[in-house]
Amino acid sequence: MAHHDAPRTVGGVIPTLYGLAVLSAVLAWLVARHRPEHRPIAWLLGYGLASDVVRRVIRLNVLQPARAELGGAPFTGWVRVAGHVESALFVGWIAGVAALAVWIFGRRRPWGVLAAYVVAVAVLVAGYPTFRGELLGKAYLALQLSALCVSIGFLLRWFASRERATVHHVATGLIIITELSMLAGPYRFGVFTTWELAQSMLIALYVTIIPVQGVAIWRRTP
């Protein structure tokens, strides 16, 4: 769920988005009670929701007031730390999607993705204040492309195996497709300026993944 949004929002969209995100995460954990292989999806959806809430609090209460006070000057002190935490949470979603694909479609532990995530965050932290504004957006785009290459590669590998699709395969595929659609929208027109478009894509993800998980739960009901 995590995406670098602008402060401007459409009335009623944020409550709808978070409501659907909560429902998606709850259903994911209900599915995982009977299907342990669905737990990675539940963890990722839960992380996406929690990290987005934390990032929003940091932006509204720390980063935006500091940016208004400092103008174009780089952040320092605890404000800079807060900025790095917000950035690390955002990159965590990107890495999480790739890790999910490795786990679900590759059936292997995503330690390589975790290592790449640590390196990426370290580079962004060490490269500050160079990595901010437009250059930071380009760095996010590069990370998104890398994660999608990994995700789509494992998806195609699984598809070629002709294995029967179950709920965790479908849910993972929907998440990857949503991330892919971000390249044609928010990442194409500016990751910091097209939050409304990203909202619509995320709502579409939840609207599709909720019934998929709901059917899986219903089929387990006596």
C-alpha distance (Angstrom), angle and dihedral (degrees) to the residues before:
residue distance angle dihedral
M1 . . .
A2 3.77 . .
H3 3.79 113.7 .
H4 3.78 131.3 154.1
D5 3.77 100.4 -105.0
A6 3.76 131.4 -172.1
P7 3.82 118.6 -122.2
R8 3.80 90.9 -112.1
T9 3.82 112.4 95.2
V10 3.77 138.6 170.3
G11 3.81 116.1 -110.0
G12 3.79 112.7 -99.8
V13 3.81 94.6 6.7
I14 3.81 96.6 96.7
P15 3.84 94.5 52.8
T16 3.81 89.1 47.1
L17 3.79 92.0 48.2
Y18 3.79 94.1 49.3
G19 3.78 92.4 42.9
L20 3.79 91.1 54.9
A21 3.82 90.7 44.2
V22 3.81 91.3 53.9
L23 3.80 92.0 47.3
S24 3.82 91.2 48.6
A25 3.79 92.3 50.9
V26 3.81 93.7 46.0
L27 3.80 92.2 49.5
A28 3.81 89.8 47.5
W29 3.79 91.1 57.0
L30 3.82 91.1 46.0
V31 3.80 89.1 53.8
A32 3.81 90.3 46.5
R33 3.82 90.3 57.7
H34 3.81 88.9 70.8
R35 3.81 98.9 22.9
P36 3.82 111.5 45.2
E37 3.80 89.9 -174.5
H38 3.83 87.1 69.6
R39 3.80 93.4 62.6
P40 3.83 95.3 93.1
I41 3.82 89.1 58.2
A42 3.80 90.1 49.3
W43 3.79 91.5 49.5
L44 3.81 92.8 48.6
L45 3.81 94.8 47.3
G46 3.80 90.0 46.9
Y47 3.79 91.1 48.5
G48 3.80 91.5 48.2
L49 3.79 91.7 54.0
A50 3.81 96.7 43.0
S51 3.81 94.9 44.1
D52 3.80 92.1 48.3
V53 3.80 91.5 53.2
V54 3.81 91.9 48.3
R55 3.80 92.1 46.4
R56 3.80 91.5 49.9
V57 3.81 91.0 52.1
I58 3.81 91.1 49.2
R59 3.80 93.1 48.4
L60 3.78 97.0 46.1
N61 3.80 97.9 41.1
V62 3.81 103.5 31.6
L63 3.80 117.3 12.6
Q64 3.79 101.8 40.6
P65 3.85 95.0 47.6
A66 3.82 90.0 46.0
R67 3.81 91.8 48.1
A68 3.81 90.8 51.0
E69 3.80 90.5 50.1
L70 3.80 97.8 43.2
G71 3.79 98.7 36.9
G72 3.79 107.5 -161.0
A73 3.80 96.0 -13.8
P74 3.84 118.3 118.7
F75 3.78 119.4 -102.5
T76 3.79 118.8 -102.6
G77 3.78 137.1 -170.1
W78 3.78 119.4 -0.1
V79 3.79 91.8 -11.1
R80 3.79 89.0 62.0
V81 3.81 89.9 47.8
A82 3.80 89.7 52.3
G83 3.81 89.4 50.1
H84 3.80 91.3 52.9
V85 3.80 91.4 48.3
E86 3.80 90.2 51.7
S87 3.80 90.7 48.7
A88 3.81 93.4 46.9
L89 3.81 90.6 52.3
F90 3.78 90.5 51.1
V91 3.81 93.5 49.3
G92 3.80 87.7 45.7
W93 3.81 90.5 68.0
I94 3.80 91.8 50.5
A95 3.81 90.8 49.9
G96 3.80 90.2 43.6
V97 3.80 92.4 59.4
A98 3.82 91.1 52.3
A99 3.81 91.1 45.6
L100 3.79 89.9 50.4
A101 3.80 91.7 53.5
V102 3.80 91.4 49.3
W103 3.81 91.2 48.9
I104 3.81 98.9 43.3
F105 3.80 103.0 33.2
G106 3.80 99.7 25.6
R107 3.81 96.5 37.7
R108 3.78 92.3 -141.1
R109 3.78 137.0 112.3
P110 3.83 109.8 -92.8
W111 3.80 96.4 -133.5
G112 3.81 90.9 136.0
V113 3.80 90.7 56.9
L114 3.80 90.5 49.1
A115 3.81 90.8 51.8
A116 3.81 91.2 48.5
Y117 3.82 89.9 49.9
V118 3.81 92.1 53.2
V119 3.80 91.1 48.9
A120 3.82 92.5 47.5
V121 3.80 93.2 51.1
A122 3.81 91.1 45.8
V123 3.82 90.9 52.3
L124 3.81 92.1 49.4
V125 3.80 91.3 49.2
A126 3.82 95.0 44.9
G127 3.82 91.4 44.0
Y128 3.80 95.3 54.8
P129 3.03 128.6 149.8
T130 3.80 88.0 25.4
F131 3.80 90.2 59.8
R132 3.78 101.9 63.6
G133 3.77 136.8 99.5
E134 3.78 114.6 3.6
L135 3.80 94.9 -2.5
L136 3.80 91.0 52.7
G137 3.81 88.6 51.9
K138 3.80 89.5 53.4
A139 3.80 90.2 49.3
Y140 3.80 90.0 52.7
L141 3.80 89.7 49.4
A142 3.81 90.9 52.2
L143 3.79 90.7 50.4
Q144 3.80 90.9 47.3
L145 3.81 91.5 51.4
S146 3.80 91.6 48.3
A147 3.80 92.4 49.6
L148 3.80 91.7 47.6
C149 3.80 92.1 50.3
V150 3.80 89.1 55.1
S151 3.81 93.3 43.2
I152 3.80 96.7 47.2
G153 3.79 91.3 43.6
F154 3.80 92.5 57.2
L155 3.81 91.1 41.0
L156 3.81 91.7 55.2
R157 3.79 91.0 44.6
W158 3.79 90.3 54.2
F159 3.81 92.2 44.1
A160 3.81 90.3 54.2
S161 3.80 89.7 54.3
R162 3.84 89.1 64.3
E163 3.79 90.5 -138.9
R164 3.79 114.3 166.7
A165 3.81 111.3 -97.2
T166 3.80 118.3 -121.8
V167 3.79 131.5 -177.9
H168 3.83 95.2 -81.5
H169 3.81 91.3 51.5
V170 3.81 92.0 49.8
A171 3.82 93.8 45.5
T172 3.80 92.0 49.5
G173 3.80 90.8 48.0
L174 3.81 91.3 52.2
I175 3.80 91.3 51.6
I176 3.80 91.7 50.0
I177 3.81 92.0 47.7
T178 3.81 90.1 51.7
E179 3.79 91.5 51.4
L180 3.80 89.5 48.2
S181 3.80 90.2 52.6
M182 3.81 88.9 55.3
L183 3.80 88.4 69.5
A184 3.81 89.9 61.5
G185 3.79 91.9 47.3
P186 3.82 128.9 20.8
Y187 3.80 96.0 16.3
R188 3.80 92.3 46.2
F189 3.79 97.0 49.8
G190 3.80 98.6 31.5
V191 3.78 128.7 -59.2
F192 3.83 91.7 -133.7
T193 3.81 98.3 47.2
T194 3.81 108.6 43.0
W195 3.78 103.8 61.2
E196 3.81 92.1 134.1
L197 3.82 90.1 60.6
A198 3.80 91.2 46.9
Q199 3.80 89.2 51.1
S200 3.79 91.1 56.2
M201 3.80 91.6 50.7
L202 3.79 92.5 48.9
I203 3.80 91.6 48.7
A204 3.82 88.5 51.1
L205 3.83 88.8 52.5
Y206 3.79 93.0 52.5
V207 3.81 93.5 43.2
T208 3.82 88.9 56.6
I209 3.80 100.1 37.9
I210 3.81 95.2 47.5
P211 3.84 95.8 64.1
V212 3.83 91.0 42.3
Q213 3.78 90.0 57.2
G214 3.79 92.3 38.3
V215 3.80 91.4 57.4
A216 3.81 90.1 49.4
I217 3.81 89.8 54.0
W218 3.79 92.9 45.0
R219 3.79 91.6 53.1
R220 3.81 88.9 56.4
T221 3.80 92.2 52.4
P222 3.83 112.4 102.5
